[in-house]
């Protein structure tokens, strides 16, 4: 993840100081552009293409972005499109948003709730792509953090199976964007359904010695049915922690490959 340089001050992008000067505590939420305001209603705005952050009302001035809920919130606007089956908000913009969220947490001294505008009013804002990403916990698509060296142990059982999804995609919740593949809709990748691929990876964990299946330690209730849900998220999260991987509960390329290539400990 690149370091974020911080927001561009108001003077640098041509806006004027907000008229409201009440201080507010922070809660981050993404949203979309709104018109007919006397001045910028959001605390910060992000360019969806290059990730540049613009200062609106800043950290300490009360926003005007969500009627009836401005005092307990920090409003963040991501400026851009929301088209179906496309990633309109770049990874750079997502990193910038996550940087703002982490900075808000630091200033507040505790972890803050993440909300979309639709959680507080009758609106489609902030769009399906960003709302799904928000609910998934802000994973960065395509991010490739350097994993810690694997623990010593016996070789992983083979043969290795290549990750079946396109670059940047992952197995995750059905509520996510198009590149979050859940097994719910029986989508086909490289000649097999998404459910079969999820089952394949899970079987590899069984071969590694994980207790998986109905009545077992993992996937106790539904077994290895190949449909991503809370039980699969818990299993994936546990494996990521065991292998010193990025922990997000999503089955992406790095987590997939670790099951086939990292030693069994």
HELIX and SHEET records of a PDB file:
HELIX    1   1 UNK A   10  UNK A   13  5                                   4    
HELIX    2   2 UNK A   91  UNK A  108  1                                  18    
HELIX    3   3 UNK A  117  UNK A  119  5                                   3    
HELIX    4   4 UNK A  128  UNK A  135  1                                   8    
HELIX    5   5 UNK A  194  UNK A  207  1                                  14    
HELIX    6   6 UNK A  230  UNK A  242  1                                  13    
HELIX    7   7 UNK A  253  UNK A  261  1                                   9    
SHEET    1   A 4 UNK A  28  UNK A  31  0                                        
SHEET    2   A 4 UNK A  74  UNK A  79  1                                        
SHEET    3   A 4 UNK A  44  UNK A  47  1                                        
SHEET    4   A 4 UNK A  53  UNK A  55 -1                                        
SHEET    1   B 2 UNK A 170  UNK A 171  0                                        
SHEET    2   B 2 UNK A 180  UNK A 181  1                                        
SHEET    1   C 2 UNK A 188  UNK A 189  0                                        
SHEET    2   C 2 UNK A 192  UNK A 193 -1                                        
END                                                                             
